[in-house]
Structure formats: structure tokens, C-alpha cells
Amino acid sequence: MDNWRKSLKRAFSDTIGPAPVGLDDVLAASRQITKFNRLSKHLQGLDAMAAAKKGVGPAELSAIHGLRVSEIAPKRLNELCETLLDDKG
């Protein structure tokens, strides 16, 4: 196994415990984090009322502003990105 793969596996084991982590898992997590970051930048500075008009609930807005990605389900994150970010670009 390559050194970078060993280091990556060790880093994940230190943070999530001893679990088999594949490269696909890492790539999926990276994609979710990228989506979350884009969404966070898009919603930055919005108050609860403005976010609600865009379809973002108060708990979701709080999680996004607090950078708590684990509080938003991946399916909902995808929905928010599709509706909010695709309209922007």
C-alpha cells in the first residue's frame, strides 16, 4: 500500500475509529464537504427570513452557519445545492 494511503487510513482511523475506509468513502466525503462549503458561501449573511424564502429551514441555516455538516442529511444537502446553487450559476 502506498504511503499516502497508509497515512490517509491512519488519519481516518484516528478520527472515526478503526473502520475499513476505502478511497470511494474518502471521495464521497470530500464531495459532500465541497457542496457544504459552496452552500455556506452562498447563504452567508442571510437572516432566517431571507433563508426561509429560499427554502432553507432555521435549523439547517444554523447548521450551515455553524459549519456542522453532520446535522444535514446528504440527501437534503443535495436538494439544497441543486435548488440554490444551480439557479445562481
PDB file of N, CA, C and O in Angstrom:
ATOM      1  N   MET A   1       0.847  -1.175   0.000  1.00  0.00           N
ATOM      2  CA  MET A   1       0.000   0.000   0.000  1.00  0.00           C
ATOM      3  C   MET A   1       0.892   1.236   0.000  1.00  0.00           C
ATOM      4  O   MET A   1       1.920   1.281   0.675  1.00  0.00           O
ATOM      5  N   ASP A   2       0.480   2.226  -0.763  1.00  0.00           N
ATOM      6  CA  ASP A   2       1.255   3.460  -0.849  1.00  0.00           C
ATOM      7  C   ASP A   2       1.296   4.174   0.498  1.00  0.00           C
ATOM      8  O   ASP A   2       0.411   4.003   1.336  1.00  0.00           O
ATOM      9  N   ASN A   3       2.337   4.974   0.688  1.00  0.00           N
ATOM     10  CA  ASN A   3       2.470   5.730   1.936  1.00  0.00           C
ATOM     11  C   ASN A   3       1.309   6.685   2.158  1.00  0.00           C
ATOM     12  O   ASN A   3       0.819   6.813   3.280  1.00  0.00           O
ATOM     13  N   TRP A   4       0.859   7.365   1.089  1.00  0.00           N
ATOM     14  CA  TRP A   4      -0.235   8.327   1.266  1.00  0.00           C
ATOM     15  C   TRP A   4      -1.519   7.621   1.647  1.00  0.00           C
ATOM     16  O   TRP A   4      -2.325   8.172   2.398  1.00  0.00           O
ATOM     17  N   ARG A   5      -1.728   6.409   1.145  1.00  0.00           N
ATOM     18  CA  ARG A   5      -2.927   5.651   1.524  1.00  0.00           C
ATOM     19  C   ARG A   5      -2.845   5.209   2.979  1.00  0.00           C
ATOM     20  O   ARG A   5      -3.842   5.241   3.700  1.00  0.00           O
ATOM     21  N   LYS A   6      -1.662   4.799   3.405  1.00  0.00           N
ATOM     22  CA  LYS A   6      -1.483   4.423   4.807  1.00  0.00           C
ATOM     23  C   LYS A   6      -1.734   5.621   5.714  1.00  0.00           C
ATOM     24  O   LYS A   6      -2.399   5.501   6.743  1.00  0.00           O
ATOM     25  N   SER A   7      -1.203   6.769   5.330  1.00  0.00           N
ATOM     26  CA  SER A   7      -1.390   7.981   6.131  1.00  0.00           C
ATOM     27  C   SER A   7      -2.855   8.387   6.179  1.00  0.00           C
ATOM     28  O   SER A   7      -3.363   8.779   7.230  1.00  0.00           O
ATOM     29  N   LEU A   8      -3.532   8.291   5.042  1.00  0.00           N
ATOM     30  CA  LEU A   8      -4.944   8.641   4.985  1.00  0.00           C
ATOM     31  C   LEU A   8      -5.778   7.701   5.840  1.00  0.00           C
ATOM     32  O   LEU A   8      -6.666   8.135   6.574  1.00  0.00           O
ATOM     33  N   LYS A   9      -5.485   6.412   5.738  1.00  0.00           N
ATOM     34  CA  LYS A   9      -6.220   5.431   6.534  1.00  0.00           C
ATOM     35  C   LYS A   9      -5.966   5.653   8.026  1.00  0.00           C
ATOM     36  O   LYS A   9      -6.888   5.546   8.835  1.00  0.00           O
ATOM     37  N   ARG A  10      -4.736   5.956   8.386  1.00  0.00           N
ATOM     38  CA  ARG A  10      -4.407   6.218   9.785  1.00  0.00           C
ATOM     39  C   ARG A  10      -5.136   7.473  10.277  1.00  0.00           C
ATOM     40  O   ARG A  10      -5.637   7.496  11.402  1.00  0.00           O
ATOM     41  N   ALA A  11      -5.197   8.507   9.449  1.00  0.00           N
ATOM     42  CA  ALA A  11      -5.886   9.742   9.834  1.00  0.00           C
ATOM     43  C   ALA A  11      -7.371   9.487  10.055  1.00  0.00           C
ATOM     44  O   ALA A  11      -7.954   9.995  11.013  1.00  0.00           O
ATOM     45  N   PHE A  12      -7.984   8.706   9.176  1.00  0.00           N
ATOM     46  CA  PHE A  12      -9.392   8.390   9.348  1.00  0.00           C
ATOM     47  C   PHE A  12      -9.607   7.500  10.564  1.00  0.00           C
ATOM     48  O   PHE A  12     -10.593   7.669  11.282  1.00  0.00           O
ATOM     49  N   SER A  13      -8.718   6.569  10.803  1.00  0.00           N
ATOM     50  CA  SER A  13      -8.846   5.694  11.973  1.00  0.00           C
ATOM     51  C   SER A  13      -8.742   6.492  13.260  1.00  0.00           C
ATOM     52  O   SER A  13      -9.430   6.193  14.236  1.00  0.00           O
ATOM     53  N   ASP A  14      -7.886   7.507  13.268  1.00  0.00           N
ATOM     54  CA  ASP A  14      -7.741   8.352  14.455  1.00  0.00           C
ATOM     55  C   ASP A  14      -8.996   9.174  14.719  1.00  0.00           C
ATOM     56  O   ASP A  14      -9.318   9.465  15.871  1.00  0.00           O
ATOM     57  N   THR A  15      -9.708   9.551  13.653  1.00  0.00           N
ATOM     58  CA  THR A  15     -10.871  10.419  13.840  1.00  0.00           C
ATOM     59  C   THR A  15     -12.187   9.666  13.941  1.00  0.00           C
ATOM     60  O   THR A  15     -13.071  10.081  14.690  1.00  0.00           O
ATOM     61  N   ILE A  16     -12.343   8.562  13.203  1.00  0.00           N
ATOM     62  CA  ILE A  16     -13.624   7.846  13.223  1.00  0.00           C
ATOM     63  C   ILE A  16     -13.522   6.461  13.830  1.00  0.00           C
ATOM     64  O   ILE A  16     -14.516   5.738  13.893  1.00  0.00           O
ATOM     65  N   GLY A  17     -12.365   6.090  14.264  1.00  0.00           N
ATOM     66  CA  GLY A  17     -12.198   4.779  14.874  1.00  0.00           C
ATOM     67  C   GLY A  17     -11.735   3.747  13.865  1.00  0.00           C
ATOM     68  O   GLY A  17     -11.658   4.025  12.668  1.00  0.00           O
ATOM     69  N   PRO A  18     -11.431   2.563  14.350  1.00  0.00           N
ATOM     70  CA  PRO A  18     -10.935   1.514  13.451  1.00  0.00           C
ATOM     71  C   PRO A  18     -12.065   0.970  12.578  1.00  0.00           C
ATOM     72  O   PRO A  18     -12.841   0.117  13.009  1.00  0.00           O
ATOM     73  N   ALA A  19     -12.144   1.462  11.379  1.00  0.00           N
ATOM     74  CA  ALA A  19     -13.155   1.012  10.427  1.00  0.00           C
ATOM     75  C   ALA A  19     -12.511   0.969   9.050  1.00  0.00           C
ATOM     76  O   ALA A  19     -11.640   1.781   8.738  1.00  0.00           O
ATOM     77  N   PRO A  20     -12.942   0.025   8.233  1.00  0.00           N
ATOM     78  CA  PRO A  20     -12.381  -0.013   6.884  1.00  0.00           C
ATOM     79  C   PRO A  20     -12.865   1.199   6.082  1.00  0.00           C
ATOM     80  O   PRO A  20     -14.066   1.379   5.876  1.00  0.00           O
ATOM     81  N   VAL A  21     -11.943   2.003   5.645  1.00  0.00           N
ATOM     82  CA  VAL A  21     -12.269   3.192   4.866  1.00  0.00           C
ATOM     83  C   VAL A  21     -11.612   3.058   3.511  1.00  0.00           C
ATOM     84  O   VAL A  21     -10.391   2.936   3.406  1.00  0.00           O
ATOM     85  N   GLY A  22     -12.426   3.082   2.482  1.00  0.00           N
ATOM     86  CA  GLY A  22     -11.897   2.986   1.136  1.00  0.00           C
ATOM     87  C   GLY A  22     -11.751   4.355   0.499  1.00  0.00           C
ATOM     88  O   GLY A  22     -12.237   5.360   1.018  1.00  0.00           O
ATOM     89  N   LEU A  23     -11.085   4.371  -0.614  1.00  0.00           N
ATOM     90  CA  LEU A  23     -10.890   5.618  -1.338  1.00  0.00           C
ATOM     91  C   LEU A  23     -12.226   6.200  -1.791  1.00  0.00           C
ATOM     92  O   LEU A  23     -12.384   7.420  -1.840  1.00  0.00           O
ATOM     93  N   ASP A  24     -13.186   5.341  -2.121  1.00  0.00           N
ATOM     94  CA  ASP A  24     -14.519   5.818  -2.506  1.00  0.00           C
ATOM     95  C   ASP A  24     -15.181   6.566  -1.360  1.00  0.00           C
ATOM     96  O   ASP A  24     -15.850   7.576  -1.579  1.00  0.00           O
ATOM     97  N   ASP A  25     -14.998   6.073  -0.133  1.00  0.00           N
ATOM     98  CA  ASP A  25     -15.556   6.751   1.039  1.00  0.00           C
ATOM     99  C   ASP A  25     -14.954   8.141   1.208  1.00  0.00           C
ATOM    100  O   ASP A  25     -15.655   9.104   1.516  1.00  0.00           O
ATOM    101  N   VAL A  26     -13.671   8.224   1.007  1.00  0.00           N
ATOM    102  CA  VAL A  26     -12.974   9.500   1.148  1.00  0.00           C
ATOM    103  C   VAL A  26     -13.441  10.481   0.072  1.00  0.00           C
ATOM    104  O   VAL A  26     -13.671  11.656   0.355  1.00  0.00           O
ATOM    105  N   LEU A  27     -13.579   9.995  -1.157  1.00  0.00           N
ATOM    106  CA  LEU A  27     -14.034  10.861  -2.243  1.00  0.00           C
ATOM    107  C   LEU A  27     -15.469  11.329  -2.023  1.00  0.00           C
ATOM    108  O   LEU A  27     -15.792  12.486  -2.293  1.00  0.00           O
ATOM    109  N   ALA A  28     -16.325  10.443  -1.537  1.00  0.00           N
ATOM    110  CA  ALA A  28     -17.714  10.817  -1.256  1.00  0.00           C
ATOM    111  C   ALA A  28     -17.769  11.883  -0.165  1.00  0.00           C
ATOM    112  O   ALA A  28     -18.521  12.851  -0.274  1.00  0.00           O
ATOM    113  N   ALA A  29     -16.976  11.702   0.877  1.00  0.00           N
ATOM    114  CA  ALA A  29     -16.931  12.692   1.955  1.00  0.00           C
ATOM    115  C   ALA A  29     -16.411  14.030   1.436  1.00  0.00           C
ATOM    116  O   ALA A  29     -16.915  15.087   1.813  1.00  0.00           O
ATOM    117  N   SER A  30     -15.424  13.979   0.589  1.00  0.00           N
ATOM    118  CA  SER A  30     -14.862  15.196   0.015  1.00  0.00           C
ATOM    119  C   SER A  30     -15.896  15.942  -0.826  1.00  0.00           C
ATOM    120  O   SER A  30     -15.978  17.169  -0.772  1.00  0.00           O
ATOM    121  N   ARG A  31     -16.678  15.202  -1.597  1.00  0.00           N
ATOM    122  CA  ARG A  31     -17.728  15.835  -2.405  1.00  0.00           C
ATOM    123  C   ARG A  31     -18.776  16.503  -1.519  1.00  0.00           C
ATOM    124  O   ARG A  31     -19.223  17.612  -1.810  1.00  0.00           O
ATOM    125  N   GLN A  32     -19.167  15.831  -0.440  1.00  0.00           N
ATOM    126  CA  GLN A  32     -20.162  16.403   0.469  1.00  0.00           C
ATOM    127  C   GLN A  32     -19.629  17.674   1.133  1.00  0.00           C
ATOM    128  O   GLN A  32     -20.360  18.655   1.274  1.00  0.00           O
ATOM    129  N   ILE A  33     -18.374  17.656   1.533  1.00  0.00           N
ATOM    130  CA  ILE A  33     -17.769  18.832   2.163  1.00  0.00           C
ATOM    131  C   ILE A  33     -17.694  19.989   1.172  1.00  0.00           C
ATOM    132  O   ILE A  33     -17.940  21.138   1.537  1.00  0.00           O
ATOM    133  N   THR A  34     -17.354  19.690  -0.077  1.00  0.00           N
ATOM    134  CA  THR A  34     -17.300  20.725  -1.109  1.00  0.00           C
ATOM    135  C   THR A  34     -18.672  21.347  -1.325  1.00  0.00           C
ATOM    136  O   THR A  34     -18.797  22.568  -1.426  1.00  0.00           O
ATOM    137  N   LYS A  35     -19.703  20.505  -1.396  1.00  0.00           N
ATOM    138  CA  LYS A  35     -21.068  21.018  -1.559  1.00  0.00           C
ATOM    139  C   LYS A  35     -21.448  21.896  -0.373  1.00  0.00           C
ATOM    140  O   LYS A  35     -22.018  22.974  -0.541  1.00  0.00           O
ATOM    141  N   PHE A  36     -21.129  21.427   0.813  1.00  0.00           N
ATOM    142  CA  PHE A  36     -21.456  22.180   2.026  1.00  0.00           C
ATOM    143  C   PHE A  36     -20.765  23.542   2.015  1.00  0.00           C
ATOM    144  O   PHE A  36     -21.379  24.550   2.364  1.00  0.00           O
ATOM    145  N   ASN A  37     -19.502  23.577   1.619  1.00  0.00           N
ATOM    146  CA  ASN A  37     -18.759  24.835   1.579  1.00  0.00           C
ATOM    147  C   ASN A  37     -19.359  25.807   0.570  1.00  0.00           C
ATOM    148  O   ASN A  37     -19.487  26.998   0.852  1.00  0.00           O
ATOM    149  N   ARG A  38     -19.725  25.301  -0.604  1.00  0.00           N
ATOM    150  CA  ARG A  38     -20.351  26.160  -1.621  1.00  0.00           C
ATOM    151  C   ARG A  38     -21.675  26.714  -1.108  1.00  0.00           C
ATOM    152  O   ARG A  38     -21.979  27.893  -1.291  1.00  0.00           O
ATOM    153  N   LEU A  39     -22.449  25.861  -0.471  1.00  0.00           N
ATOM    154  CA  LEU A  39     -23.739  26.280   0.071  1.00  0.00           C
ATOM    155  C   LEU A  39     -23.547  27.309   1.184  1.00  0.00           C
ATOM    156  O   LEU A  39     -24.294  28.283   1.276  1.00  0.00           O
ATOM    157  N   SER A  40     -22.555  27.088   2.015  1.00  0.00           N
ATOM    158  CA  SER A  40     -22.260  28.010   3.109  1.00  0.00           C
ATOM    159  C   SER A  40     -21.902  29.394   2.572  1.00  0.00           C
ATOM    160  O   SER A  40     -22.369  30.405   3.098  1.00  0.00           O
ATOM    161  N   LYS A  41     -21.082  29.443   1.536  1.00  0.00           N
ATOM    162  CA  LYS A  41     -20.711  30.726   0.931  1.00  0.00           C
ATOM    163  C   LYS A  41     -21.929  31.410   0.320  1.00  0.00           C
ATOM    164  O   LYS A  41     -22.080  32.628   0.417  1.00  0.00           O
ATOM    165  N   HIS A  42     -22.793  30.623  -0.306  1.00  0.00           N
ATOM    166  CA  HIS A  42     -23.984  31.175  -0.955  1.00  0.00           C
ATOM    167  C   HIS A  42     -24.949  31.768   0.070  1.00  0.00           C
ATOM    168  O   HIS A  42     -25.572  32.797  -0.190  1.00  0.00           O
ATOM    169  N   LEU A  43     -25.075  31.130   1.223  1.00  0.00           N
ATOM    170  CA  LEU A  43     -26.037  31.565   2.238  1.00  0.00           C
ATOM    171  C   LEU A  43     -25.440  32.498   3.286  1.00  0.00           C
ATOM    172  O   LEU A  43     -26.131  32.921   4.212  1.00  0.00           O
ATOM    173  N   GLN A  44     -24.178  32.814   3.142  1.00  0.00           N
ATOM    174  CA  GLN A  44     -23.501  33.656   4.123  1.00  0.00           C
ATOM    175  C   GLN A  44     -24.185  35.020   4.214  1.00  0.00           C
ATOM    176  O   GLN A  44     -24.457  35.660   3.198  1.00  0.00           O
ATOM    177  N   GLY A  45     -24.452  35.445   5.419  1.00  0.00           N
ATOM    178  CA  GLY A  45     -25.042  36.755   5.642  1.00  0.00           C
ATOM    179  C   GLY A  45     -26.558  36.805   5.571  1.00  0.00           C
ATOM    180  O   GLY A  45     -27.147  37.857   5.820  1.00  0.00           O
ATOM    181  N   LEU A  46     -27.203  35.695   5.238  1.00  0.00           N
ATOM    182  CA  LEU A  46     -28.664  35.692   5.190  1.00  0.00           C
ATOM    183  C   LEU A  46     -29.247  35.527   6.583  1.00  0.00           C
ATOM    184  O   LEU A  46     -28.723  34.771   7.401  1.00  0.00           O
ATOM    185  N   ASP A  47     -30.329  36.234   6.844  1.00  0.00           N
ATOM    186  CA  ASP A  47     -31.036  36.021   8.101  1.00  0.00           C
ATOM    187  C   ASP A  47     -32.060  34.903   7.905  1.00  0.00           C
ATOM    188  O   ASP A  47     -32.227  34.389   6.799  1.00  0.00           O
ATOM    189  N   ALA A  48     -32.733  34.539   8.975  1.00  0.00           N
ATOM    190  CA  ALA A  48     -33.661  33.404   8.932  1.00  0.00           C
ATOM    191  C   ALA A  48     -34.803  33.630   7.945  1.00  0.00           C
ATOM    192  O   ALA A  48     -35.222  32.695   7.263  1.00  0.00           O
ATOM    193  N   MET A  49     -35.306  34.851   7.863  1.00  0.00           N
ATOM    194  CA  MET A  49     -36.429  35.142   6.973  1.00  0.00           C
ATOM    195  C   MET A  49     -36.015  35.028   5.502  1.00  0.00           C
ATOM    196  O   MET A  49     -36.734  34.435   4.697  1.00  0.00           O
ATOM    197  N   ALA A  50     -34.875  35.589   5.160  1.00  0.00           N
ATOM    198  CA  ALA A  50     -34.392  35.510   3.778  1.00  0.00           C
ATOM    199  C   ALA A  50     -34.084  34.067   3.393  1.00  0.00           C
ATOM    200  O   ALA A  50     -34.355  33.651   2.267  1.00  0.00           O
ATOM    201  N   ALA A  51     -33.520  33.307   4.321  1.00  0.00           N
ATOM    202  CA  ALA A  51     -33.218  31.900   4.049  1.00  0.00           C
ATOM    203  C   ALA A  51     -34.500  31.098   3.875  1.00  0.00           C
ATOM    204  O   ALA A  51     -34.574  30.213   3.022  1.00  0.00           O
ATOM    205  N   ALA A  52     -35.514  31.409   4.686  1.00  0.00           N
ATOM    206  CA  ALA A  52     -36.791  30.702   4.575  1.00  0.00           C
ATOM    207  C   ALA A  52     -37.421  30.931   3.208  1.00  0.00           C
ATOM    208  O   ALA A  52     -38.043  30.026   2.652  1.00  0.00           O
ATOM    209  N   LYS A  53     -37.265  32.123   2.668  1.00  0.00           N
ATOM    210  CA  LYS A  53     -37.787  32.413   1.329  1.00  0.00           C
ATOM    211  C   LYS A  53     -37.094  31.563   0.268  1.00  0.00           C
ATOM    212  O   LYS A  53     -37.670  31.289  -0.785  1.00  0.00           O
ATOM    213  N   LYS A  54     -35.869  31.150   0.541  1.00  0.00           N
ATOM    214  CA  LYS A  54     -35.121  30.297  -0.381  1.00  0.00           C
ATOM    215  C   LYS A  54     -35.347  28.815  -0.108  1.00  0.00           C
ATOM    216  O   LYS A  54     -34.819  27.963  -0.822  1.00  0.00           O
ATOM    217  N   GLY A  55     -36.132  28.502   0.927  1.00  0.00           N
ATOM    218  CA  GLY A  55     -36.442  27.112   1.242  1.00  0.00           C
ATOM    219  C   GLY A  55     -35.516  26.458   2.246  1.00  0.00           C
ATOM    220  O   GLY A  55     -35.488  25.233   2.360  1.00  0.00           O
ATOM    221  N   VAL A  56     -34.760  27.257   2.973  1.00  0.00           N
ATOM    222  CA  VAL A  56     -33.827  26.737   3.971  1.00  0.00           C
ATOM    223  C   VAL A  56     -34.437  26.944   5.354  1.00  0.00           C
ATOM    224  O   VAL A  56     -34.756  28.069   5.740  1.00  0.00           O
ATOM    225  N   GLY A  57     -34.593  25.858   6.090  1.00  0.00           N
ATOM    226  CA  GLY A  57     -35.174  25.935   7.426  1.00  0.00           C
ATOM    227  C   GLY A  57     -34.224  26.552   8.431  1.00  0.00           C
ATOM    228  O   GLY A  57     -33.019  26.623   8.189  1.00  0.00           O
ATOM    229  N   PRO A  58     -34.763  27.005   9.570  1.00  0.00           N
ATOM    230  CA  PRO A  58     -33.921  27.643  10.594  1.00  0.00           C
ATOM    231  C   PRO A  58     -32.835  26.719  11.144  1.00  0.00           C
ATOM    232  O   PRO A  58     -31.707  27.156  11.371  1.00  0.00           O
ATOM    233  N   ALA A  59     -33.168  25.448  11.360  1.00  0.00           N
ATOM    234  CA  ALA A  59     -32.164  24.506  11.883  1.00  0.00           C
ATOM    235  C   ALA A  59     -31.070  24.255  10.848  1.00  0.00           C
ATOM    236  O   ALA A  59     -29.893  24.138  11.190  1.00  0.00           O
ATOM    237  N   GLU A  60     -31.474  24.175   9.573  1.00  0.00           N
ATOM    238  CA  GLU A  60     -30.482  23.979   8.507  1.00  0.00           C
ATOM    239  C   GLU A  60     -29.575  25.199   8.387  1.00  0.00           C
ATOM    240  O   GLU A  60     -28.362  25.067   8.225  1.00  0.00           O
ATOM    241  N   LEU A  61     -30.166  26.375   8.466  1.00  0.00           N
ATOM    242  CA  LEU A  61     -29.371  27.602   8.381  1.00  0.00           C
ATOM    243  C   LEU A  61     -28.385  27.692   9.545  1.00  0.00           C
ATOM    244  O   LEU A  61     -27.232  28.084   9.363  1.00  0.00           O
ATOM    245  N   SER A  62     -28.845  27.330  10.732  1.00  0.00           N
ATOM    246  CA  SER A  62     -27.970  27.337  11.902  1.00  0.00           C
ATOM    247  C   SER A  62     -26.815  26.349  11.727  1.00  0.00           C
ATOM    248  O   SER A  62     -25.672  26.657  12.064  1.00  0.00           O
ATOM    249  N   ALA A  63     -27.115  25.170  11.202  1.00  0.00           N
ATOM    250  CA  ALA A  63     -26.070  24.165  10.968  1.00  0.00           C
ATOM    251  C   ALA A  63     -25.070  24.653   9.926  1.00  0.00           C
ATOM    252  O   ALA A  63     -23.866  24.438  10.066  1.00  0.00           O
ATOM    253  N   ILE A  64     -25.570  25.307   8.885  1.00  0.00           N
ATOM    254  CA  ILE A  64     -24.683  25.811   7.834  1.00  0.00           C
ATOM    255  C   ILE A  64     -23.809  26.936   8.371  1.00  0.00           C
ATOM    256  O   ILE A  64     -22.602  26.950   8.133  1.00  0.00           O
ATOM    257  N   HIS A  65     -24.402  27.870   9.087  1.00  0.00           N
ATOM    258  CA  HIS A  65     -23.613  28.971   9.653  1.00  0.00           C
ATOM    259  C   HIS A  65     -22.620  28.473  10.697  1.00  0.00           C
ATOM    260  O   HIS A  65     -21.536  29.040  10.839  1.00  0.00           O
ATOM    261  N   GLY A  66     -22.978  27.415  11.431  1.00  0.00           N
ATOM    262  CA  GLY A  66     -22.093  26.853  12.448  1.00  0.00           C
ATOM    263  C   GLY A  66     -21.140  25.801  11.918  1.00  0.00           C
ATOM    264  O   GLY A  66     -20.396  25.189  12.684  1.00  0.00           O
ATOM    265  N   LEU A  67     -21.159  25.584  10.588  1.00  0.00           N
ATOM    266  CA  LEU A  67     -20.293  24.601   9.922  1.00  0.00           C
ATOM    267  C   LEU A  67     -20.448  23.200  10.515  1.00  0.00           C
ATOM    268  O   LEU A  67     -19.465  22.484  10.707  1.00  0.00           O
ATOM    269  N   ARG A  68     -21.692  22.823  10.802  1.00  0.00           N
ATOM    270  CA  ARG A  68     -21.979  21.496  11.348  1.00  0.00           C
ATOM    271  C   ARG A  68     -22.593  20.634  10.248  1.00  0.00           C
ATOM    272  O   ARG A  68     -23.804  20.416  10.216  1.00  0.00           O
ATOM    273  N   VAL A  69     -21.745  20.151   9.354  1.00  0.00           N
ATOM    274  CA  VAL A  69     -22.200  19.417   8.170  1.00  0.00           C
ATOM    275  C   VAL A  69     -22.928  18.128   8.536  1.00  0.00           C
ATOM    276  O   VAL A  69     -23.803  17.685   7.791  1.00  0.00           O
ATOM    277  N   SER A  70     -22.586  17.524   9.656  1.00  0.00           N
ATOM    278  CA  SER A  70     -23.198  16.246  10.033  1.00  0.00           C
ATOM    279  C   SER A  70     -24.666  16.392  10.411  1.00  0.00           C
ATOM    280  O   SER A  70     -25.378  15.390  10.485  1.00  0.00           O
ATOM    281  N   GLU A  71     -25.140  17.615  10.652  1.00  0.00           N
ATOM    282  CA  GLU A  71     -26.534  17.823  11.038  1.00  0.00           C
ATOM    283  C   GLU A  71     -27.484  17.895   9.844  1.00  0.00           C
ATOM    284  O   GLU A  71     -28.702  17.926  10.023  1.00  0.00           O
ATOM    285  N   ILE A  72     -26.940  17.923   8.638  1.00  0.00           N
ATOM    286  CA  ILE A  72     -27.775  17.966   7.439  1.00  0.00           C
ATOM    287  C   ILE A  72     -27.588  16.655   6.692  1.00  0.00           C
ATOM    288  O   ILE A  72     -26.468  16.272   6.353  1.00  0.00           O
ATOM    289  N   ALA A  73     -28.697  15.976   6.440  1.00  0.00           N
ATOM    290  CA  ALA A  73     -28.644  14.691   5.735  1.00  0.00           C
ATOM    291  C   ALA A  73     -28.082  14.903   4.328  1.00  0.00           C
ATOM    292  O   ALA A  73     -28.362  15.921   3.695  1.00  0.00           O
ATOM    293  N   PRO A  74     -27.289  13.944   3.836  1.00  0.00           N
ATOM    294  CA  PRO A  74     -26.715  14.079   2.493  1.00  0.00           C
ATOM    295  C   PRO A  74     -27.768  14.319   1.404  1.00  0.00           C
ATOM    296  O   PRO A  74     -27.540  15.092   0.473  1.00  0.00           O
ATOM    297  N   LYS A  75     -28.908  13.659   1.526  1.00  0.00           N
ATOM    298  CA  LYS A  75     -29.962  13.844   0.516  1.00  0.00           C
ATOM    299  C   LYS A  75     -30.473  15.283   0.536  1.00  0.00           C
ATOM    300  O   LYS A  75     -30.673  15.890  -0.516  1.00  0.00           O
ATOM    301  N   ARG A  76     -30.683  15.825   1.733  1.00  0.00           N
ATOM    302  CA  ARG A  76     -31.159  17.208   1.854  1.00  0.00           C
ATOM    303  C   ARG A  76     -30.094  18.192   1.377  1.00  0.00           C
ATOM    304  O   ARG A  76     -30.420  19.206   0.758  1.00  0.00           O
ATOM    305  N   LEU A  77     -28.837  17.904   1.657  1.00  0.00           N
ATOM    306  CA  LEU A  77     -27.748  18.753   1.191  1.00  0.00           C
ATOM    307  C   LEU A  77     -27.737  18.806  -0.331  1.00  0.00           C
ATOM    308  O   LEU A  77     -27.554  19.871  -0.921  1.00  0.00           O
ATOM    309  N   ASN A  78     -27.935  17.656  -0.963  1.00  0.00           N
ATOM    310  CA  ASN A  78     -28.000  17.607  -2.425  1.00  0.00           C
ATOM    311  C   ASN A  78     -29.169  18.428  -2.948  1.00  0.00           C
ATOM    312  O   ASN A  78     -29.031  19.157  -3.931  1.00  0.00           O
ATOM    313  N   GLU A  79     -30.326  18.310  -2.288  1.00  0.00           N
ATOM    314  CA  GLU A  79     -31.504  19.082  -2.704  1.00  0.00           C
ATOM    315  C   GLU A  79     -31.244  20.582  -2.609  1.00  0.00           C
ATOM    316  O   GLU A  79     -31.563  21.333  -3.531  1.00  0.00           O
ATOM    317  N   LEU A  80     -30.669  21.008  -1.502  1.00  0.00           N
ATOM    318  CA  LEU A  80     -30.377  22.431  -1.326  1.00  0.00           C
ATOM    319  C   LEU A  80     -29.392  22.932  -2.382  1.00  0.00           C
ATOM    320  O   LEU A  80     -29.564  24.018  -2.936  1.00  0.00           O
ATOM    321  N   CYS A  81     -28.374  22.143  -2.651  1.00  0.00           N
ATOM    322  CA  CYS A  81     -27.385  22.539  -3.658  1.00  0.00           C
ATOM    323  C   CYS A  81     -28.015  22.633  -5.042  1.00  0.00           C
ATOM    324  O   CYS A  81     -27.742  23.571  -5.791  1.00  0.00           O
ATOM    325  N   GLU A  82     -28.859  21.657  -5.380  1.00  0.00           N
ATOM    326  CA  GLU A  82     -29.499  21.672  -6.698  1.00  0.00           C
ATOM    327  C   GLU A  82     -30.404  22.884  -6.860  1.00  0.00           C
ATOM    328  O   GLU A  82     -30.386  23.536  -7.904  1.00  0.00           O
ATOM    329  N   THR A  83     -31.193  23.191  -5.840  1.00  0.00           N
ATOM    330  CA  THR A  83     -32.145  24.294  -5.973  1.00  0.00           C
ATOM    331  C   THR A  83     -31.490  25.665  -5.839  1.00  0.00           C
ATOM    332  O   THR A  83     -31.855  26.594  -6.560  1.00  0.00           O
ATOM    333  N   LEU A  84     -30.538  25.803  -4.937  1.00  0.00           N
ATOM    334  CA  LEU A  84     -29.955  27.124  -4.685  1.00  0.00           C
ATOM    335  C   LEU A  84     -28.754  27.445  -5.565  1.00  0.00           C
ATOM    336  O   LEU A  84     -28.631  28.566  -6.059  1.00  0.00           O
ATOM    337  N   LEU A  85     -27.878  26.484  -5.763  1.00  0.00           N
ATOM    338  CA  LEU A  85     -26.644  26.767  -6.492  1.00  0.00           C
ATOM    339  C   LEU A  85     -26.822  26.695  -7.997  1.00  0.00           C
ATOM    340  O   LEU A  85     -26.158  27.432  -8.726  1.00  0.00           O
ATOM    341  N   ASP A  86     -27.698  25.830  -8.480  1.00  0.00           N
ATOM    342  CA  ASP A  86     -27.922  25.742  -9.921  1.00  0.00           C
ATOM    343  C   ASP A  86     -28.616  26.995 -10.440  1.00  0.00           C
ATOM    344  O   ASP A  86     -28.374  27.412 -11.572  1.00  0.00           O
ATOM    345  N   ASP A  87     -29.481  27.604  -9.619  1.00  0.00           N
ATOM    346  CA  ASP A  87     -30.143  28.846 -10.016  1.00  0.00           C
ATOM    347  C   ASP A  87     -29.135  29.989 -10.118  1.00  0.00           C
ATOM    348  O   ASP A  87     -29.276  30.887 -10.948  1.00  0.00           O
ATOM    349  N   LYS A  88     -28.123  29.937  -9.264  1.00  0.00           N
ATOM    350  CA  LYS A  88     -27.127  31.009  -9.202  1.00  0.00           C
ATOM    351  C   LYS A  88     -26.251  31.030 -10.450  1.00  0.00           C
ATOM    352  O   LYS A  88     -25.977  32.087 -11.019  1.00  0.00           O
ATOM    353  N   GLY A  89     -25.806  29.809 -10.874  1.00  0.00           N
ATOM    354  CA  GLY A  89     -24.836  29.740 -11.956  1.00  0.00           C
ATOM    355  C   GLY A  89     -25.479  29.746 -13.263  1.00  0.00           C
ATOM    356  O   GLY A  89     -24.798  29.692 -14.287  1.00  0.00           O
TER     357      GLY A  89
END
